[in-house]
Amino acid sequence: MDFLSFFSWLNETVFAIPSTLLFFGVGVILTLKIGVLQIRGFPRFMRLLTSGIKGKGKFDESGEKRTINPFHALFTAMSTTIGMGSIVGPSIAIMTGGPGALFWMIIYIFFGSATKFAEVTFALDTRIQTEDGRVIGGPMQYLYSVSSWLANWYGIAMMMLFAGWSSLQSNTLATIYAQESVPKWTVGLGLAVLVWVVLHGGAQRVGALASKLVPFMFVLYISCVFFILFSDLSAFAHAISLVSYSVLQPEATIGGFLGATMFETVRAGMHRAVFITEAGLGTASIPHAVADTKNPTDQGLLAMFSGIADIILSFLSGMLVLVTGVWLSGDFRSTLIYEAFKLRAPGVAQLALLVSISLFIITTVIGNSFNGSQSFAFMTNNRGTQLYMTFLVGVIFFGALMPVPLIWTIMDTITIFVAVPNLIGILILSFRKPQVIKC
């Protein structure tokens, strides 16, 4: 049995049912615990957006910024969730679970937003300040308040996760550019150098860069997708009906698609939604934990409603794959969106996609690398972070050269190992300290 077969067996046989039930079950329980805040809290979220949270960040005695503006924290977190995940994730879900997976993806984003709210709120409630003034918070911190064993398990697994994610993102960008005859190693090297430069600017530079790029690339990508979808409204309507039909009858064979069982459709949608939103993994709470805000639930609301952007991007990306039909043929790959643009919008729109997807992936790599360095800092008491950054740079470069199916399958396995201790800890905290997430 080779590596690909082994990890596929783990994901599809050993972990499939327990992990899917755990992700969805925790989301439902927390939704009930916070009183369906996804709906009830929307007016308060709008007030936060319109009035703004007036945090500018705090500086230590040397003048270095240790916390960041709450909206910079939000956009830093969003840079990892509305990046490659929202673009590539839906196409991967549809390839493995059929069109109905898009429905279950959106369902999980709704319930998973309650999980993300709890993660961010507990991260701010338990964050600490080191002797040198640095703010450290996130999953390891709130898990440590539950069990040092859970925190250590999570910390080791999460460092592997962030390194793997950076490798996966580098691999996707290199694979896309390879279709335009750009050598993969040049893409990997360029990303590695860029991450090294940005990470040495600290939290302030990461937040400032993400807050500028995320809105721009969001609008650019959506504009291009609308152009394709609205140019063929009948195909768009057919794609929507296909999703609805496949929710109830996912096993139906359509074109070159081999079909999927009901459970495979649910699993594919939910697991890709976890990848897109990071809800259940706790990782999105790390940049939020350094936000300059006194009210943890305010930041939790911002994190929760970032799911709106995830839903919009995921739905549009999934529709694009279905409308163009690129999902019906070929092997497992991560370039379906680019293929759709080449098929329906060559020229200027294709160039616009290259620009937007490059920005998406660049900010995703930067955000995840920053989160990884924060995790490493906690695990090592803020020692040796330069060594970890060097390791990340190497992973980003070599990840560009790996086979696509293998790297996705390995990352699915690592994701489960990260989620288990985090979800257990969040559940315990939600019952032990319900006042923290009361909103």
C-alpha positions as CSV (number, residue, x, y, z in Angstrom):
1,M,0.0,0.0,0.0
2,D,1.5,3.4,-1.0
3,F,1.1,6.6,0.9
4,L,-1.9,7.8,-1.2
5,S,-3.8,4.6,-0.6
6,F,-3.0,4.5,3.1
7,F,-4.2,8.1,3.8
8,S,-7.2,7.6,1.6
9,W,-8.1,4.4,3.6
10,L,-7.8,6.4,6.8
11,N,-10.0,9.3,5.7
12,E,-12.7,7.3,3.9
13,T,-13.0,4.2,6.2
14,V,-11.6,4.8,9.7
15,F,-12.3,8.6,10.3
16,A,-15.2,9.2,7.9
17,I,-18.3,8.8,10.1
18,P,-16.8,9.9,13.5
19,S,-15.3,13.1,12.1
20,T,-18.4,14.1,10.2
21,L,-20.6,13.6,13.2
22,L,-18.2,15.4,15.4
23,F,-17.9,18.5,13.2
24,F,-21.7,18.8,12.6
25,G,-22.8,17.8,16.1
26,V,-20.6,20.4,17.8
27,G,-21.9,23.1,15.5
28,V,-25.5,22.2,16.2
29,I,-24.9,22.0,20.0
30,L,-23.2,25.4,20.1
31,T,-25.8,27.0,17.9
32,L,-28.4,26.0,20.5
33,K,-26.1,27.1,23.4
34,I,-25.8,30.7,21.9
35,G,-29.5,30.9,21.0
36,V,-29.1,30.8,17.2
37,L,-26.9,33.9,17.2
38,Q,-26.2,33.5,13.5
39,I,-29.7,35.0,13.0
40,R,-30.3,36.9,16.3
41,G,-26.9,38.7,16.3
42,F,-27.0,40.2,12.8
43,P,-28.3,43.6,13.9
44,R,-25.4,43.9,16.4
45,F,-23.0,42.8,13.7
46,M,-24.3,45.6,11.5
47,R,-23.8,48.1,14.3
48,L,-20.2,47.0,14.7
49,L,-19.6,47.5,10.9
50,T,-21.3,50.9,10.7
51,S,-19.8,52.3,13.9
52,G,-16.5,50.5,13.8
53,I,-14.5,49.2,16.7
54,K,-12.1,52.0,17.6
55,G,-9.1,49.9,18.4
56,K,-5.8,50.9,16.8
57,G,-3.5,48.4,18.4
58,K,-1.2,48.7,21.4
59,F,2.6,49.3,21.4
60,D,5.2,48.1,23.9
61,E,8.0,50.3,25.3
62,S,10.2,49.8,22.3
63,G,7.5,51.0,20.0
64,E,6.7,47.6,18.5
65,K,3.0,46.9,17.9
66,R,1.8,43.9,20.0
67,T,-1.9,44.0,19.2
68,I,-3.8,45.0,16.0
69,N,-7.0,46.7,15.1
70,P,-10.1,44.4,15.4
71,F,-10.9,44.7,11.7
72,H,-7.3,44.0,10.8
73,A,-7.6,40.9,12.9
74,L,-10.8,40.0,11.0
75,F,-9.3,40.5,7.6
76,T,-6.1,38.6,8.6
77,A,-8.4,35.7,9.6
78,M,-10.5,36.1,6.4
79,S,-7.4,36.1,4.3
80,T,-7.0,32.4,5.1
81,T,-10.7,31.5,4.8
82,I,-11.9,33.4,1.7
83,G,-8.7,32.6,-0.1
84,M,-7.9,29.3,-1.8
85,G,-10.4,27.4,0.3
86,S,-13.5,29.3,-1.0
87,I,-12.2,29.1,-4.6
88,V,-10.8,25.6,-4.8
89,G,-12.7,23.9,-1.9
90,P,-16.2,23.8,-3.6
91,S,-14.7,22.2,-6.8
92,I,-12.9,19.5,-4.8
93,A,-16.2,18.8,-2.9
94,I,-18.2,18.5,-6.1
95,M,-15.6,16.2,-7.7
96,T,-15.7,13.8,-4.7
97,G,-19.3,14.2,-3.5
98,G,-21.3,15.4,-6.5
99,P,-23.3,18.7,-6.9
100,G,-25.2,18.0,-3.7
101,A,-22.0,18.5,-1.7
102,L,-22.4,22.2,-2.3
103,F,-25.6,22.2,-0.3
104,W,-24.1,20.5,2.6
105,M,-21.1,22.8,2.5
106,I,-23.4,25.8,3.0
107,I,-25.3,24.0,5.8
108,Y,-22.1,23.4,7.7
109,I,-20.9,27.0,7.2
110,F,-24.1,28.2,8.9
111,F,-23.8,25.8,11.9
112,G,-20.0,26.0,12.0
113,S,-20.1,29.7,12.4
114,A,-21.4,29.1,16.0
115,T,-18.3,27.0,16.5
116,K,-16.1,29.8,15.2
117,F,-17.9,32.3,17.5
118,A,-17.1,30.2,20.5
119,E,-13.4,29.6,19.4
120,V,-12.8,33.4,19.0
121,T,-14.6,34.4,22.1
122,F,-12.7,31.9,24.3
123,A,-9.4,32.8,22.6
124,L,-9.8,36.5,23.7
125,D,-11.1,35.5,27.1
126,T,-8.0,33.4,27.8
127,R,-5.2,35.3,26.0
128,I,-2.1,36.3,27.9
129,Q,0.7,38.8,27.7
130,T,4.3,37.7,27.9
131,E,7.1,39.5,29.8
132,D,8.2,41.3,26.7
133,G,4.7,42.6,26.0
134,R,3.7,40.1,23.3
135,V,0.1,39.0,23.2
136,I,-0.4,35.3,22.8
137,G,-3.8,33.6,22.5
138,G,-5.7,31.1,20.5
139,P,-6.6,27.4,20.7
140,M,-3.6,26.3,22.7
141,Q,-4.4,28.9,25.4
142,Y,-8.0,28.0,25.9
143,L,-7.3,24.3,25.6
144,Y,-4.7,24.6,28.3
145,S,-7.4,25.9,30.6
146,V,-9.2,22.6,30.1
147,S,-6.3,20.1,29.9
148,S,-2.6,20.4,29.2
149,W,-2.8,17.1,27.4
150,L,-5.4,18.4,25.0
151,A,-3.4,21.6,24.4
152,N,-0.1,19.7,23.7
153,W,-1.8,17.3,21.4
154,Y,-3.4,20.2,19.5
155,G,-0.3,22.3,19.5
156,I,1.9,19.6,17.8
157,A,-0.9,18.8,15.3
158,M,-1.5,22.4,14.5
159,M,2.1,23.2,13.6
160,M,1.9,20.3,11.1
161,L,-1.4,21.7,9.9
162,F,-0.2,25.2,9.1
163,A,3.0,23.9,7.5
164,G,0.9,21.5,5.4
165,W,-1.6,24.2,4.5
166,S,1.2,26.5,3.3
167,S,2.5,23.6,1.2
168,L,-1.0,22.9,-0.2
169,Q,-1.5,26.5,-1.2
170,S,1.9,26.7,-2.9
171,N,1.1,23.5,-4.7
172,T,-2.3,24.8,-6.0
173,L,-0.8,28.1,-7.3
174,A,2.2,26.3,-8.9
175,T,-0.2,23.8,-10.6
176,I,-2.3,26.6,-12.0
177,Y,0.7,28.6,-13.4
178,A,2.1,25.3,-14.8
179,Q,-0.8,25.4,-17.3
180,E,0.8,28.6,-18.6
181,S,4.2,27.0,-18.8
182,V,5.6,28.6,-15.7
183,P,8.0,26.2,-13.9
184,K,6.6,25.1,-10.5
185,W,9.8,25.8,-8.7
186,T,9.7,29.5,-9.6
187,V,6.3,29.8,-8.0
188,G,7.4,28.0,-4.9
189,L,10.5,30.1,-4.6
190,G,8.6,33.4,-5.1
191,L,6.0,32.5,-2.4
192,A,8.7,31.4,0.0
193,V,10.7,34.7,-0.3
194,L,7.5,36.8,0.0
195,V,6.4,35.0,3.2
196,W,9.8,35.4,4.7
197,V,9.8,39.2,4.1
198,V,6.2,39.8,5.3
199,L,6.5,37.6,8.4
200,H,9.5,39.6,9.6
201,G,7.2,42.6,9.8
202,G,5.1,41.0,12.6
203,A,1.4,41.2,13.2
204,Q,1.0,44.8,12.2
205,R,2.3,44.2,8.6
206,V,0.3,41.0,8.2
207,G,-2.9,42.8,9.3
208,A,-2.2,45.8,7.2
209,L,-1.5,43.8,4.1
210,A,-4.5,41.5,4.5
211,S,-6.9,44.4,5.2
212,K,-5.9,46.1,1.9
213,L,-5.9,43.0,-0.3
214,V,-8.9,41.0,0.9
215,P,-11.6,43.5,-0.2
216,F,-10.0,44.1,-3.5
217,M,-9.5,40.5,-4.5
218,F,-13.0,39.6,-3.2
219,V,-14.6,42.2,-5.6
220,L,-12.3,41.3,-8.5
221,Y,-13.1,37.5,-8.3
222,I,-16.8,37.9,-7.8
223,S,-17.0,40.3,-10.7
224,C,-15.4,37.8,-13.0
225,V,-17.6,35.0,-11.9
226,F,-20.8,37.0,-12.3
227,F,-19.7,37.7,-15.9
228,I,-19.5,34.0,-16.7
229,L,-22.6,32.9,-14.8
230,F,-24.9,35.6,-16.1
231,S,-23.8,35.1,-19.6
232,D,-25.7,31.8,-19.6
233,L,-28.7,32.1,-17.3
234,S,-30.3,28.8,-18.5
235,A,-27.1,26.9,-17.5
236,F,-27.1,28.7,-14.2
237,A,-30.6,27.7,-13.5
238,H,-29.9,24.1,-14.5
239,A,-26.9,24.0,-12.1
240,I,-29.1,25.1,-9.2
241,S,-31.6,22.4,-9.9
242,L,-28.8,19.9,-10.2
243,V,-27.6,20.8,-6.7
244,S,-31.2,20.4,-5.4
245,Y,-31.7,17.1,-7.1
246,S,-28.4,15.7,-6.0
247,V,-29.0,16.4,-2.3
248,L,-31.7,13.7,-2.3
249,Q,-30.3,11.4,-5.1
250,P,-26.5,11.9,-5.0
251,E,-25.8,8.4,-6.3
252,A,-27.1,9.3,-9.8
253,T,-24.4,9.1,-12.4
254,I,-24.1,12.3,-14.4
255,G,-21.9,12.4,-17.4
256,G,-18.3,11.5,-16.5
257,F,-19.1,11.7,-12.8
258,L,-18.9,8.3,-11.1
259,G,-21.5,9.1,-8.5
260,A,-21.5,9.2,-4.7
261,T,-23.5,7.8,-1.8
262,M,-25.6,10.1,0.4
263,F,-23.0,9.9,3.1
264,E,-20.1,10.7,0.8
265,T,-22.0,13.7,-0.4
266,V,-22.6,15.0,3.1
267,R,-19.0,14.2,4.1
268,A,-17.5,15.9,1.1
269,G,-19.5,19.0,1.6
270,M,-18.9,19.3,5.3
271,H,-15.2,18.5,5.3
272,R,-14.5,21.0,2.6
273,A,-16.5,23.6,4.5
274,V,-14.2,22.9,7.5
275,F,-11.3,23.6,5.2
276,I,-12.9,26.8,3.9
277,T,-14.1,28.3,7.2
278,E,-11.6,26.7,9.7
279,A,-14.6,26.4,12.0
280,G,-13.9,23.4,14.3
281,L,-10.1,23.7,13.9
282,G,-9.7,26.8,16.1
283,T,-7.1,28.3,13.8
284,A,-9.1,31.3,12.8
285,S,-9.1,32.5,16.4
286,I,-5.3,33.1,16.4
287,P,-5.3,36.5,14.6
288,H,-8.5,37.5,16.4
289,A,-6.8,36.8,19.7
290,V,-4.4,39.8,19.2
291,A,-7.2,42.2,18.4
292,D,-7.4,45.4,20.4
293,T,-10.9,44.9,21.8
294,K,-12.2,44.7,25.3
295,N,-15.4,42.7,24.5
296,P,-14.6,39.1,23.4
297,T,-18.1,38.5,22.0
298,D,-17.8,41.5,19.7
299,Q,-14.8,39.9,18.0
300,G,-16.6,36.6,18.0
301,L,-19.5,38.2,16.1
302,L,-17.1,39.6,13.5
303,A,-15.7,36.1,13.1
304,M,-19.1,34.5,12.9
305,F,-20.4,36.7,10.2
306,S,-17.3,36.4,8.1
307,G,-19.1,33.2,7.1
308,I,-21.3,35.4,4.9
309,A,-18.3,35.9,2.6
310,D,-17.5,32.2,2.7
311,I,-21.0,31.3,1.7
312,I,-21.0,33.8,-1.2
313,L,-17.7,32.7,-2.6
314,S,-18.3,29.0,-2.1
315,F,-21.7,29.1,-3.8
316,L,-20.3,31.1,-6.8
317,S,-17.2,29.0,-7.2
318,G,-19.4,25.8,-7.1
319,M,-21.8,27.2,-9.6
320,L,-19.0,28.2,-11.9
321,V,-17.7,24.6,-11.9
322,L,-21.2,23.2,-12.5
323,V,-22.2,25.7,-15.2
324,T,-19.1,25.1,-17.3
325,G,-19.1,21.3,-16.8
326,V,-15.4,21.1,-16.1
327,W,-16.1,18.7,-13.2
328,L,-17.4,16.0,-15.4
329,S,-14.1,14.7,-16.8
330,G,-10.5,14.3,-15.9
331,D,-8.6,13.1,-12.8
332,F,-8.6,14.6,-9.4
333,R,-7.1,18.1,-9.6
334,S,-7.2,21.6,-8.0
335,T,-7.4,23.7,-11.2
336,L,-11.1,23.4,-12.1
337,I,-11.8,27.1,-11.5
338,Y,-9.0,28.2,-13.8
339,E,-10.1,25.7,-16.4
340,A,-13.6,27.2,-16.2
341,F,-12.2,30.6,-16.9
342,K,-10.1,29.5,-19.8
343,L,-13.2,27.8,-21.3
344,R,-15.7,30.6,-20.9
345,A,-13.7,33.8,-20.4
346,P,-10.4,33.7,-22.1
347,G,-8.3,36.8,-22.4
348,V,-8.9,39.7,-20.0
349,A,-11.1,37.7,-17.6
350,Q,-8.7,34.8,-17.5
351,L,-5.9,37.3,-16.6
352,A,-8.1,38.8,-13.9
353,L,-8.6,35.4,-12.4
354,L,-4.8,34.8,-12.4
355,V,-4.3,38.0,-10.5
356,S,-7.1,37.5,-8.0
357,I,-6.4,33.9,-7.3
358,S,-2.7,34.7,-6.9
359,L,-3.7,37.4,-4.3
360,F,-6.0,34.9,-2.6
361,I,-3.3,32.3,-2.2
362,I,-0.6,34.8,-1.3
363,T,-2.6,36.2,1.6
364,T,-3.7,32.7,2.6
365,V,-0.1,31.5,2.8
366,I,0.9,34.7,4.7
367,G,-2.0,34.4,7.1
368,N,-1.4,30.7,7.8
369,S,2.3,31.2,8.2
370,F,1.7,33.9,10.7
371,N,-0.7,31.7,12.6
372,G,1.8,28.9,12.5
373,S,4.5,31.1,14.0
374,Q,2.1,32.2,16.8
375,S,1.4,28.6,17.6
376,F,5.1,27.7,17.7
377,A,5.7,30.7,20.0
378,F,3.2,29.4,22.4
379,M,4.6,25.8,22.4
380,T,8.2,27.0,22.9
381,N,7.5,29.9,25.2
382,N,8.4,32.4,22.5
383,R,11.7,30.8,21.6
384,G,13.0,29.6,18.3
385,T,10.4,31.3,16.1
386,Q,13.0,32.1,13.5
387,L,13.8,28.4,13.1
388,Y,10.1,27.7,12.5
389,M,9.8,30.5,10.0
390,T,12.8,29.0,8.1
391,F,11.0,25.6,8.2
392,L,7.9,27.2,6.8
393,V,9.8,28.8,3.9
394,G,11.2,25.4,3.0
395,V,7.8,23.7,3.1
396,I,6.3,26.4,0.9
397,F,9.0,25.8,-1.7
398,F,8.9,22.0,-1.8
399,G,5.1,21.9,-1.5
400,A,4.9,23.4,-5.0
401,L,6.5,20.3,-6.4
402,M,4.4,17.6,-4.7
403,P,1.7,15.5,-6.5
404,V,-1.8,17.0,-6.1
405,P,-3.8,14.0,-4.9
406,L,-1.3,13.0,-2.2
407,I,-1.0,16.4,-0.6
408,W,-4.8,16.9,-0.4
409,T,-5.3,13.4,1.1
410,I,-2.5,13.9,3.8
411,M,-4.0,17.3,4.7
412,D,-7.5,15.8,5.3
413,T,-5.9,13.4,7.8
414,I,-4.0,16.1,9.6
415,T,-7.2,18.2,9.8
416,I,-9.0,15.5,11.7
417,F,-6.1,15.2,14.2
418,V,-6.3,19.0,14.8
419,A,-10.1,19.2,15.1
420,V,-10.6,16.4,17.7
421,P,-8.9,18.0,20.7
422,N,-10.2,21.5,19.8
423,L,-13.8,20.4,19.5
424,I,-13.6,18.5,22.8
425,G,-12.1,21.5,24.5
426,I,-14.7,23.9,23.1
427,L,-17.6,21.7,24.2
428,I,-16.2,21.4,27.7
429,L,-15.6,25.2,28.0
430,S,-19.1,26.0,26.6
431,F,-20.6,24.1,29.5
432,R,-18.0,25.1,32.1
433,K,-18.1,28.8,31.3
434,P,-21.3,29.5,29.5
435,Q,-21.3,33.2,30.5
436,V,-18.3,33.8,28.3
437,I,-20.2,33.1,25.1
438,K,-23.4,34.7,26.3
439,C,-24.4,37.4,23.9
